[in-house]
Amino acid sequence: QVQLVESGGGLVQPGGSLRLSCAVSGSGFSIFVMGWYRQPPGKQREWVAEITSTGSTNYAESVKGRFTISRDNAKNTVYLQMNSLKPDDTAVYYCNAKRVVFGTAYHSWGQGTQVTVSS
C-alpha cells in the first residue's frame, strides 16, 4: 500500500515562493512516475508537472519556467519548488504516484495541500 503525504502549502504574496513536499511510504518509490496536480477553486483538477524514475521532467505551459519538480529517492520524497507565484496558482495541490504494471497504470494520491496566492 502506497501512501502520500503533502506538506508546505500556505498563504504567499504574488511574486513569492513556496516549496511543496510529498513523502511517500511503501515500496517502489524509485520506479514511480511522480507528479503534481492542482485543483483551483470551482475548477477541475489539472496536471502541473511530473518526474520520471530517471529524472526526466515535464511541465504544464502555465508553470514552465516558474516551477521545478525534483525527487530524492533516498528519502522517498518529491518536491515542487514554486517561484514567481501568481493569484492564478491558488489551488489545492495534490501529489500523485503512478506505476505501470503490464501496461496498466495504477495511481495513488495524497490528501492535498492548500496554496493561496494573495496580497
Order of alpha helices (4+ residues) and beta strands (2+ residues): beta-beta-beta-beta-beta-beta-beta-beta-beta-beta-beta
